[in-house]
Structures are given as C-alpha cells and as structure tokens.
C-alpha cells in the first residue's frame, strides 16, 4: 500500500534537492569538492568501524567529527561565503534596462579593443547582486557613465589609478583604483599575474564578473564563479555579459 503523500512532502523534497544541486554547482572545481569527498570517506570509514566494533578507531572518528565543523569554517571560510552568496542569488530582477545595457556594452567593448591593441593592462569588475562597497573603500569614487575614452584614460600607464580595479554598478563607473582579494586556489596557472589573480579572487567571494586585459600579451579574459576564461574575443565577451546582466 502506497502511503499518503502530502504536498508539504513534495515541497520538502524539491527544496532539499534544489539546495543540494546549488551546493554541487558552486563547489564544483573548488577546494570544497575535495573536502566533501574527504568527509564522505571519513563517514564511510566511521560506519565500518562501528559495524566491526573497533572501539578505539570509533572513538577517534567520533572526536574528529565533533570538531570538524569548526575546522571547516576556519579553513574554508571563503568557499562557504561563496556558497551562501550563490544560494541567495536572485535571478528574477534586472538592474539595467535593455537600451542602457546595449550602450554600456558598446562602450565597454570599444574600450577593451583599444586597450588590447595598445597592450594596456586593465581590471574591470561588474557588480551583480552582491554589493562591492567594501572593495571600493580603498579606491577613488566616481559617478560616470561607462565611456570608452574614460575607461582607457583611467588605465593609461601614467594614470595613478591604472594598477587598481574599476568597479561598474548598474552601467555606471562608481570606483577606480580599487584593491581586490587575490585567489588562493592551488590549481590556478602559476604564470598568471596579480591582476588575473585579483580578477579570479573577487569572483570567489562575490557573484561579480571581472574582465582582464593583459598588459604583456594584450589578451582579453574574464572570470566568473572563481574560474578564468582566457583569450576571448569581444564578441564572446559581449555574449557572456549579456547573459550575466539578463
């Protein structure tokens, strides 16, 4: 006989499945996936030890599991923050109108093309749902429409702001010369410089998207969700940003 299934039970299953799915999506390719696999192995070994009545081993596992929560919070605080931010993202609201988005992307792509040709280094961060106010404190405040000439002038070598990051919010430049956190991921290409590591780092702790123009090679890259995608065209970058902003 099939037991009665309430609508609350179905809702419960859907919510739990969604949370588990989001967790796996966020931690895929990060240090957290290694942690999860390690925990699975430990729990499996603990179950075997209990089953075989290995009391000393069971006591060790018991002690380990009791303190692992605090160890995880300390060691993987960045990954946990990223996870919580990702779970809280809302895909239902647009911040930029279609017309404003098109103009903003046109100017930004033109600036990237100019800087690519001139091999000018640049780091541009586009804010999404998670605010970047704390990273703007060390920079210089702006309130200007995204304009190709302005973007290029900020990243010229003679500019005192060229080494920092530019932050864009709702299609407007709100800060430049900002200091961003560097990625601590072990699997990052060792040849990547500080600018690229900062581009990755900001996307590990927020839901922002960052754009990098290499000063050495004149290559355009973008970072999202802690992953960097290098040597892309402005057409591909435009497509990615349109998806992000929609």
N, C-alpha and C positions, 0 to 999 in steps of 0.2 A: 504493500500500500504506500503510495506516494504521500509524504507529509505535506500539510498545507504550507504554501509559501506566501508570505506576506509581501506587500510592495516595499515595506521597510527593509526586508531581507535582500531584495533585488537592488535597492538603492545602496545598501551597505556594501554589497559585493562590487558594484560599479565604482563607488568612491575609493574603496581599497585598491581595486585594480588600477584605477587612474593614478593614485599616489605611487604605487609600485612602478608603474610604467614611467612616470615622470622621474622617479629616482634613478632608474636604469638609464634613461636618456641623458640625464645630467652627468652621471658619474662615468659614463662610457668613455674610455680613453684617458681617464684621470687616475691619480693615485688611489682614489676612493674605491675603485673597482678591485684593486689589489687587496685593499683592506677587507672588502666584502668577501672575497674568495678565501682570505685567511680566516675570517670568522666562521665561514661555513666548514672549513677543515677542522677548526678547533671544536666546534659544536659536534661534529661527527665523531671526532676522537673522544670527546667527553661522553657521548651517548654509549660508545663501545666500552669505555672504562666502567661506566655504571652497570652496563649489562653483564660484564665479566667480573664485577665486584672487585675491581682493582682500587682499593680504598685510598692508597697514597696518591695515585695518579688522579683519582676523582677529587681528592682534597685540593691538589694543585690547580686543577682546572676550575674548581669552584672559586678559589681565591683569585685566579686570573680573570674570570668572567665578572666577578664582583667589582673589580677596579677598572675594567676595560672602558667603561663609559667615560670616565674622566680622562683616560689616556687618549681616547678618540677625539674628545672635544679639544684637547690641547694641541695634538699633532695635526689634526685635520680641520682646524677651525675655518680656514679659507674655503675648503671644499664644502663644509657644512653650510657656510654662509651662502655660497653659490647655489647649493641645493635649495635652501629655503627661499632665496630670491626667485629661483626658477619656478618653484611651486606656486609662488604668489604672483606670477606674471599674469596680466590680463590681456587677452588678445582681442578684446571687444571694442577698444576705443582707438581712434586715430587722433594723433596730435596735430597733424599737418594736413591742410586741405590739398586736393589734387593739384590745383593750379600752383599753389605755393610750393608744393613738393617738387613739381616739374622744374620751376625756376631755380629752386635751391640746388637740385641735382645737376642742372645745366652748368651753373656757376662752379659748383664743386668739381665736376668732371673736367671743365676747362682749366681750373687751377691745377688739378693733378697732372694733366697733359703737359702744361707749361713746366711744372717742377720736374716731371720725368725727363723732358728734353734737356733741361738745364742741370740735371742730376743734383737737384736740391733736396736735402733731407727734410721730411715733414712727418708729423704725427697728429692726426685729427681724430677726435673721438666724438661719436654721435650718441647723445643721451637718449635713452628709451624710457621705460617705466621707472627704473631705479634712479634716484637723483644722484648727481655727481658733485653736489655742493662742497663736500669735504675735500675734494681734489682741486677745487677752484680757489681755495684759500691762499695757496702759495703763488697763484698766477695773477695776471692783470685783468681786471674786469672790462668787458666790452658789452655793447648792446648794439649790434650792427647786423644788417642783412648779409648773408653769405654772398660775397662778391669775389670773383676770380682774382682781380688785381689786389684786393685787400689781403686775401689768403696768401698769395705769392709774396707780397711785401713783408708779411709777418714772418715768413720762413726764409727770407733772404739772409745770407750769412752775416751781413752787417747788422741785422736786427737783434736787439738784446733778448728777444723772445723766441728766437729760432730753435733753441735747444729744447724748449718745453713743448707741451702738448696744447693743441687748440681744442676747445670743447664747444660743440654745437648743440643747442637746445631749441626744438621746435623751429628749425630752419634759420636760426639766428646764432651768430657768434657771441658767446657770453663770457668767454675767458680764453686767455692765451698765456703761454709760458708756464703751464701747469706741470706739477710733478706727479707722476703716476707710480703705482706699485709695480715692481718687477716680478715676473713669473718665477716661481720656484720649482716648476715641473722639471723632473730629471730627464724626460725624453725629448726636450727641446734641442734643436740643432745647435751645436756648440759654436757654429760660425755666426749665429745671429747676434747683432749688437744690442746695445742698451735700448735704442729706440724700438726695435722689434720686440724685445722682452717686455718693455713697458706696454706696448700695444696688446700683447697677449695677457699681461698681468691684470689690466683693467677689466678685461672681459672675463676673467676668472672670478672676480669679486663683485661684478655688476652684470647687467644684461646689455651693456653698451656694445656698439660695434666700432672698431677702430680701423683707421686707414693709415698705411705707412708708405712713404716714398723713400726708397733707399738712396742715400747720398753717394754711395760708392758705385752702384750699378744702375741707378735710375729705374729700378723696378718697383711697380706698384703692388702692394699686398694689402690684405685686410684680415682682421682677427675677429672671431666671434665664438662665444662659449669656450674660451680657452684654447682654441685651435687657430693656427695661422694658415692662410692660403696665399701663396706667393706667385709672383709673375703673372698677374692677370691684366686683362685689357680694361679700359674704362667702360666699354660696353658691358662686360661681365660684371664689373663693379656696380654700374648703374642698376643692372637687373637685381643684384643681391640687395642693394639698398632699397629699391622699390618694394621688394618682398618684406624687408625689415620694417619699413615705415607704413606698410599697409595692414 
